[in-house]
Amino acid sequence: MQQSKTILSLTIDLLANGGFNHLKDDDISALHHLILRLQEPLSTIQQNLLLTFWNHADAANITPALLYRCNAVLQQLGRNPIEEINAAMEMY
């Protein structure tokens, strides 16, 4: 699967499985509208925009399999895994 398709698919899975339930309704609505407007293949800017939402995903609400798939993509891109982001945020 093409990287941009994987990022879009995993973002939709995160949204459907409660990974963003803790966000404000406006933020979730913005993500829904963004997904509806996107067309394949995604540009690098669009991919990074979706990955920015991943930075705010709640690892506690994500199934281990989905979390693993997301973190594998993040690792391939040289980004921090979702778990580490949340752990760092809890320290403050």
Backbone bond lengths (Angstrom), bond angles and torsions (degrees), N, CA, C in turn:
res aa  C-N    CA-C-N  psi(-1)  N-CA   C-N-CA  omega(-1)  CA-C   N-CA-C  phi
1 M - - - 1.452 - - 1.527 108.63 -
2 Q 1.282 115.80 138.32 1.451 122.91 179.55 1.531 109.36 -63.38
3 Q 1.350 116.97 143.03 1.458 121.24 -176.09 1.521 112.69 -54.63
4 S 1.323 117.82 -44.19 1.461 119.39 -178.57 1.530 111.34 -65.28
5 K 1.343 117.64 -36.13 1.459 120.50 176.31 1.518 110.65 -66.28
6 T 1.321 116.57 -38.71 1.461 121.18 179.35 1.521 110.20 -63.59
7 I 1.320 117.12 -45.48 1.467 121.09 -179.84 1.524 110.54 -62.84
8 L 1.316 117.25 -43.97 1.460 120.77 178.86 1.529 110.82 -64.66
9 S 1.311 116.89 -45.91 1.461 121.58 -179.55 1.529 111.52 -61.76
10 L 1.328 117.04 -44.56 1.463 120.37 179.66 1.529 111.71 -68.65
11 T 1.318 117.39 -33.51 1.468 120.18 176.19 1.523 110.14 -63.74
12 I 1.322 116.28 -43.19 1.464 120.59 177.48 1.527 110.22 -63.49
13 D 1.327 116.78 -40.70 1.468 120.43 177.46 1.527 111.54 -63.65
14 L 1.334 116.95 -42.09 1.463 120.39 177.37 1.528 110.59 -60.89
15 L 1.302 115.68 -42.25 1.464 120.96 179.82 1.531 110.50 -64.93
16 A 1.325 116.68 -44.60 1.458 121.59 -177.54 1.529 112.98 -70.44
17 N 1.328 116.69 -25.93 1.463 120.65 -174.98 1.522 114.15 -104.15
18 G 1.322 117.66 16.57 1.455 120.97 172.54 1.511 116.45 86.62
19 G 1.301 117.90 10.59 1.459 120.19 -179.44 1.518 114.26 -66.10
20 F 1.325 116.39 -19.29 1.460 120.52 -178.58 1.531 112.78 -118.36
21 N 1.321 117.43 11.66 1.467 121.19 -175.93 1.523 113.75 -59.02
22 H 1.306 117.52 -24.73 1.462 120.99 -177.76 1.530 112.57 -81.34
23 L 1.329 117.39 -10.92 1.465 120.60 -179.29 1.527 110.58 -75.59
24 K 1.317 115.21 161.66 1.463 120.67 176.42 1.527 109.39 -65.12
25 D 1.320 115.83 151.37 1.463 121.19 -179.86 1.522 111.62 -56.46
26 D 1.327 117.30 -37.38 1.469 120.86 179.50 1.524 111.37 -63.00
27 D 1.328 116.35 -39.23 1.466 120.31 179.57 1.528 111.10 -68.35
28 I 1.316 116.48 -42.20 1.466 120.36 178.39 1.532 109.97 -65.34
29 S 1.322 116.30 -40.78 1.461 120.67 177.56 1.529 110.88 -62.20
30 A 1.320 116.52 -41.96 1.468 120.57 178.45 1.528 110.38 -62.06
31 L 1.318 117.23 -39.42 1.463 120.52 178.19 1.523 110.72 -65.71
32 H 1.330 117.50 -43.53 1.467 121.04 176.73 1.527 110.94 -57.34
33 H 1.324 116.46 -47.60 1.470 120.48 -179.16 1.526 111.53 -65.02
34 L 1.313 116.52 -38.45 1.465 120.32 177.89 1.523 110.07 -61.71
35 I 1.314 116.90 -47.50 1.468 121.01 -179.31 1.523 111.07 -60.06
36 L 1.327 116.81 -40.86 1.465 120.10 -179.64 1.526 112.41 -65.46
37 R 1.320 117.47 -30.38 1.473 121.58 -177.16 1.523 113.04 -85.93
38 L 1.319 118.02 -18.37 1.458 120.70 -175.50 1.513 111.75 -70.52
39 Q 1.325 114.94 145.43 1.454 121.45 175.72 1.516 108.28 -128.64
40 E 1.314 115.40 142.29 1.464 121.51 179.76 1.524 110.15 -76.13
41 P 1.295 119.65 148.89 1.461 126.31 -13.79 1.531 110.25 -75.58
42 L 1.306 115.61 150.03 1.455 120.89 179.88 1.518 110.50 -73.88
43 S 1.318 115.50 144.09 1.464 119.52 174.17 1.531 107.95 -75.10
44 T 1.298 116.39 167.25 1.465 121.14 177.33 1.525 110.33 -60.68
45 I 1.312 117.05 -39.12 1.471 121.16 178.79 1.526 110.37 -63.01
46 Q 1.331 117.19 -43.85 1.463 120.67 179.16 1.525 111.25 -64.67
47 Q 1.334 117.01 -41.26 1.456 120.75 177.52 1.527 110.24 -61.17
48 N 1.323 116.58 -45.47 1.466 120.33 -180.00 1.521 111.90 -64.74
49 L 1.318 117.33 -33.90 1.457 120.92 177.29 1.528 110.55 -64.03
50 L 1.335 116.24 -44.73 1.461 119.59 177.36 1.528 110.82 -64.42
51 L 1.327 116.49 -40.67 1.461 119.99 179.85 1.532 111.55 -65.76
52 T 1.319 117.16 -26.33 1.458 120.72 175.35 1.527 109.77 -63.34
53 F 1.335 116.34 -38.35 1.467 119.32 175.38 1.524 110.57 -64.12
54 W 1.328 116.37 -35.87 1.467 119.45 178.74 1.526 110.34 -59.42
55 N 1.331 117.11 -32.88 1.471 120.69 179.27 1.523 111.29 -58.97
56 H 1.336 116.64 -21.82 1.461 121.41 -176.53 1.526 112.08 -107.47
57 A 1.329 116.83 8.57 1.461 120.19 178.89 1.523 109.64 -69.77
58 D 1.311 115.40 147.13 1.466 122.25 179.92 1.518 108.89 -96.63
59 A 1.330 116.64 105.89 1.463 121.92 -177.43 1.524 112.09 -59.33
60 A 1.319 117.69 -27.69 1.460 121.49 -178.69 1.527 111.93 -67.88
61 N 1.319 117.55 -23.58 1.467 121.46 -178.64 1.523 113.60 -100.23
62 I 1.323 117.34 5.07 1.459 120.99 -175.67 1.526 108.97 -106.88
63 T 1.326 116.59 136.16 1.460 119.66 177.58 1.529 109.18 -63.27
64 P 1.328 117.78 149.75 1.466 119.93 -179.84 1.533 113.65 -56.19
65 A 1.326 116.94 -38.06 1.468 119.72 179.88 1.526 111.46 -65.01
66 L 1.325 117.08 -43.61 1.468 121.06 178.96 1.523 110.49 -67.68
67 L 1.316 116.44 -41.63 1.457 120.46 177.97 1.524 110.65 -60.54
68 Y 1.320 116.95 -42.23 1.467 121.45 178.51 1.526 110.95 -61.42
69 R 1.343 116.99 -46.05 1.468 120.26 -179.35 1.523 111.35 -63.17
70 C 1.334 116.37 -41.98 1.469 120.06 179.15 1.522 110.82 -65.06
71 N 1.318 116.06 -45.55 1.461 119.61 -178.73 1.522 112.25 -66.23
72 A 1.334 117.27 -31.19 1.465 120.34 176.49 1.532 110.23 -64.14
73 V 1.326 116.51 -42.71 1.473 120.66 177.70 1.524 109.76 -64.30
74 L 1.325 116.63 -46.07 1.463 120.45 -179.91 1.524 111.15 -60.34
75 Q 1.327 116.43 -40.55 1.462 120.45 179.44 1.530 110.47 -64.65
76 Q 1.337 117.43 -41.93 1.463 121.26 178.17 1.522 111.48 -60.19
77 L 1.333 115.72 -31.35 1.461 120.86 -178.53 1.527 112.69 -90.78
78 G 1.332 116.81 1.83 1.466 120.85 179.30 1.519 113.40 75.59
79 R 1.318 117.03 24.13 1.467 122.03 179.73 1.523 110.10 -103.98
80 N 1.328 115.03 163.50 1.459 120.51 176.91 1.525 110.44 -72.64
81 P 1.329 116.53 143.50 1.464 118.96 176.54 1.525 111.32 -68.04
82 I 1.297 116.30 158.96 1.462 121.86 -179.18 1.511 110.92 -57.17
83 E 1.322 118.09 -42.15 1.464 121.90 -178.20 1.523 111.78 -57.69
84 E 1.311 116.79 -45.88 1.458 120.54 -177.91 1.519 111.61 -66.37
85 I 1.299 116.59 -35.45 1.463 120.10 179.31 1.519 109.39 -62.15
86 N 1.333 116.18 -47.30 1.456 120.09 -179.50 1.528 111.66 -66.38
87 A 1.315 117.92 -38.82 1.457 120.64 179.31 1.528 110.28 -63.94
88 A 1.321 116.48 -39.37 1.466 120.09 179.19 1.517 110.53 -67.30
89 M 1.319 117.87 -36.34 1.457 121.39 -178.95 1.543 110.33 -69.44
90 E 1.328 117.07 -33.89 1.456 120.99 -179.26 1.508 111.88 -68.86
91 M 1.313 118.16 -22.79 1.464 121.70 -178.78 1.514 111.87 -70.58
92 Y 1.313 118.21 -21.69 1.479 121.14 -175.66 1.484 111.88 -95.85
